[in-house]
Amino acid sequence: MTNISRRQFGKVAAATAALSGVSLPELSFSQSSTPGGLAFPRGFLWGCATAAYQIEGGATAGGRGPSIWDVFSHTPGKTYNGDTGDVADDSYHLYKEDVRLLRNLGVQTYRMSISWSRVFPEGKGRINPAGVDYYKRVVDELLANGITPYVTLFHWDLPQALPGGWQSRDTCHAFADYAAYITRQFSDRVHHFMTTNEFTCFTDIGYRDGRFAPGLRLPNGQANQVRHHGILAHGLGVQAIRANAHGPVQVGLAENASVCVPVIETAEHIDAARRATRDLNAPFLTTLMEGKYPESYLQREGADAPRVQPGDMQAIGSRLDFVGLNIYTPNYIRASNNPQGYTVEKRQASFPHMASDWLYIGPECIYWGVRNVCDLWHPPAIYITENGCSADDVVTPEGRIEDTDRVMYLRNHLTQLHRATAEQYPVKGYFLWSLLDNFEWVDGYSKRFGIHYVDFATEKRTPKLSAEWYRTVIARNSVV
Ligand code: PNW
């Protein structure tokens, strides 16, 4: 092997891929070392991400039960323009077309989620076979096109029928039962599972701030208990997946950890950013990775600290095969003599952001997000389970969507991700958010994150410039 030329080795890899029946874009070193391009490691996985409620529509089709997002989005005043996910991209009916888009991009992987209430309309008990069949059709269509599905079990669309939602501990057990059932049904063809997506969004934003479903504003102690139920559900889910899998599976989650970028890359600020990562993620990722709540978190919350039962922390600390990071935006961290050892810099009014006003642009966040998590906790593998942006896309008279701003955002983030792979951090793949414009939660259809434009009146999909660019990146395995 040592004497094989780089070019020959590239051919061997392509031939092996062809033999295994996986259709990969043709890669060669002459391509991946294009002048100006930054080559990613061989075998790096490129993908796109979506979530069930944001793309499927078919809200009542095939026996699906309502989720808290159906109820919330139908409540006047909760979403932009009263938009709902009733129809969305109609991927419930158009999934084959979506797989075609994926195939045209040349992705090796696709991150999708399952709507819990499509499978268990009441969240537990009665199974809806039509829902299971739908996901089998989607998965089989992906596999037939050489695309590996990565499946998220919970992307915020909690079945409405579960009493008390995430305020109830019973919901954690319902989730574990659902995870066990999906694993039994799908682990013959799906080998990568993520339990939950973004703890803060479905706990704090839903139950403390009330901006997301179910729209509650609970006092601190109760909101902390909701957080605990979120991570407990994850932990019980990991155990359930492992216990029910037909063969080897990789289990992880998708978490939007707060990303801490040192304000200047000197040792003191780098240390501070690492400390801040541990502290700002205390109730979620830190606790999962360390198997216990940090002392500082318990002290800070005092009488409002979560009530923990025997066995909880063991489940929550379950070993993970990978950590998925959803990375969009940075916090800038400065070393300080204060007790926690850092401060978060305030952003100037002129700090640039994308079309969503929270989406501040700081491409180094993807490098530091990976590095801080790896330096603190050394997970065996990292995936970027989401990265992408909203932009004010318009269709030109020629029918093109010239989203040069999105290409700028993505190119800069991938350049920083390349830095992480070049430094040997174990980043295995990247899922771009998102394949399609879709239901952007409280922003409804007003914010477009897709690399394919969707005309929501006709459901017509049109590749944007960013899709053409991403296709090139994938084909060359290199940032261009
Ligand atoms: C993620 N923030 O949500 C979700 O996983 C997706 O469903 C969503 O469409 C996508 O990012 C774009 O918003 C986030 O305020 C929502 O920092 C808010 C934030 C981050 C992620």
Boltz pocket constraint, residues with backbone or C-beta under 6 A from the ligand:
constraints:
  - pocket:
      binder: B
      contacts: [[A, 51], [A, 54], [A, 197], [A, 198], [A, 201], [A, 256], [A, 326], [A, 328], [A, 329], [A, 358], [A, 386], [A, 433], [A, 439], [A, 440], [A, 441], [A, 449]]
      max_distance: 6.0
